[in-house]
Amino acid sequence: MNRECKIKLGAVLTIMLAGAVTYICFNAAQAESGKAEIEKSAKAKVKEIYPEFINIVKAGANENTMTNFAKRNMDTAAISKRFCGADNEKLVKTIIKFLIWRLKTEAIQSVKEYTLDGNMQAVSKSKIVEVKCKLSKKTSDPINMTVAFSMNGKNLGKIREIKVLEIPLIESAKTPMKKYFESKGIKIDAIKDPNERAEKCCLGLEDFITNHKKGGK
């Protein structure tokens, strides 16, 4: 290869490399921009739903208000799948009953006079976006609240979890379920049919709710 060809080849390779770098940088910038928009949307959604959420706590959650809130704001399909592997309507209804109990407990009732601090942090993960918040009250120290949203493709989905005072309001339903399974000798992991798993989960939660109707801590 003569010197002229080498120079031309070098120029072509340089242009190609520059184009590749530009393409990668452009994609990275687009990804960061999309991530920032999703995180912004997640924080806006928390601000939007917090007044309704805290009013439900204040008024005393009931089946009507909690069901309406869940249908509009919560990723009930993903929540159900977390427990039994399938979107099971009966299990969703039973988890809503558990949420009603949970919101009436002394711990959660203690935050009903708190307001949402506008300074929030959003963290994007592979399949969820978490918004970390502070709840404030003049006479008390601020407390933590975290709201986790599903990702719906490249768009923000609905709520998967709410943590208040480090208590996961939904995931904590697994504790009474586990105790029920142990007391009945149920090997839940051995049950492959998701609808059968859902039925056992419902029995565990219903047993717990029946025995804790007056609320708890």
N, C-alpha and C positions, 0 to 999 in steps of 0.2 A: 504494500500500500504506500503510495507516494505521500509526500508531506501535505499537499493540497487536500487530498482525500481525508487524511487524518484530521486536519483542521476542521473540515466540513462535518465529519462524523462527531468530533468533539462538540461542535456547536449544536448539532441536532440533539445529542445526549444531554447537553446542558439545558436546552429548551424543554426537553421531555421531563427532566428531573425537576425543573422549576415549576412545570405544569402540575406534576404529581404532588409536589409540596404545597402548591397553592390549593389544589383540590382537597388535600387532607386538612389543611388549615381552615378552608371554607366549611367543610363538613363538621369539624370540631367546633367552629364558631356557631354554626347552625344548631348543633346539639346543645351547646351551652345556653344559647338563646331560648331554645325550646324548654330546657330544664328550668331556666329562670322564670319563664311564663307559667309553667305548671306550679312551681313553688309559690308564685304570686297568687295564682288562682286558689291554691290550697289555703293560704292565709286569709284571703278574702272570704272563702267559704266558712272558715271557722268564725270569723266576725259575724257572718250572716246567721249562722245557726245557734250561736251561743245564747242570745236572748231567749229563744224558744226553749232551748235545753234547760237553762236555769229556771225558767218559769215552770217547766214541768216538775223540776225538783221542788220548787217552792210550793206549788199547788198540791203536790202529792201525786206521783205518776199513777195513771190508771190505764186500763187496757186500750181505751179509745185513743187517748193522747199519745201513748207510747207506740201503738201500732201505726198511727198516722205519721209520727216522726220517723219511725224505722222505714216505712215504705218510701218516704220522700228522700231520706238522707243516708240510709245505711245500705251497704252492699250485702244484703241478706243472703244471696246465693253463695258468695265467698265465705261468709260466716258459717253457714250451714256445712259447706264442704270441709271447713276446718275441723268440724266435730265428727262428721260421719262419712265424708267423702262424696256427698251428693247434695243437691239442692232439694231439701226435704221441707215441705210446707209446714208439717206438724212440728218439726223440730224448731223451725223459725218462730212459730207461735209460742212454743214453750220457752225458748230463749228470751223472747219479749216479756213473758211472765217473770222470768228470773230478773230481767232488767228492772221491772217495776219494783220487785223486792229490793234489789240492790240500791235503787235511787231513794228508797225510804229508810235506808239504814242510817244509823247515827253518824257514821263517818261522812257519808255523802251529804246528808242534811246540814252538816256543819259548814258547808261552803255556799249555802244558798244566798248569802248576803254579799258574796264576792263579785267583783266585776272583772271583766277581761282586760288585761293590760294590752295596749296596742303594740308593744314590742315583742314580736314573735320571730321564731327561727324555723325555717322549713328545711328539711333534709330529704333529698331524693335517694331512694334505694332502688333495687332492681325491679320490684313489683309494687312498691308502696311509696307514698310520700308522707313523712311524719312532720307535724307542726307542733313545736314545743312552745308552750304558752306559760304565762304567769297569771294567776288570779290574785287580785288585790283587795284589801280591806283596810280602811284607815287605822283601825285599832289592832291589827294583827299583821304578822309576817306574811309575805306572799306565799302562795302554794303553787305547785306544779300541776299542769294539765297537758296531756299529749293527745293529739287527734291524728290517727293514721288513716289515710285514704288509699283505696286501690288505684292502680293505674289501668285505664281502659285504652289499651294500645298506647298511643302517644298523648292521650288526653287524661285529664283528672277524672277518676271514678268517684265512688261514694265511700262513706266511712266504713272502715273495717274494725276499728277499735277506738275506744276513748279511755284514757287513763286519768284518774283524778286522785291526788294524794298517793300516787304510785300504785293505785288499785286499778287493774284492768277490768273494766266493767263487764266485758263480754267473756274474755278468756278465763276469768275467775269462776265461770260456770263449770269448768272442768274439774275443780276441786270437789264439789259435792257429788258430781258424777262418779269420780274415781272412788270416793268413799262408799258410794252405793254399790258399785261393781264389786268392790272387795267384800262388802258385807253379804252379798248374794252369790259370791263365787263366780261372777261373770268374767270371762276372759275376753274383754272387748276387742283386743287386737286379733283374736282368732276368728272373729266374725267378719266374713268377707263381703256379705251383702250389705250395701250402704243403707238400705231401708230398714234392715233388721238392726243395724248399729244405731240408726236414728231412733228407732223405737226404744232401745235400751237407754239411750241418752235421755229421752223424754221421761222415761220411768224414774231415772235417777234424779232429774231436776224436779219433777212433780212431787216426788217423795220429800225432797229437801224443802220445797216451797210450802207444802202442807205442814211441815213441822216447824216452819219459821214464819208463820203468817204475820206475826206482830213486828217483823223486821228484826234487825240485829246490828252487829258492829262490823 
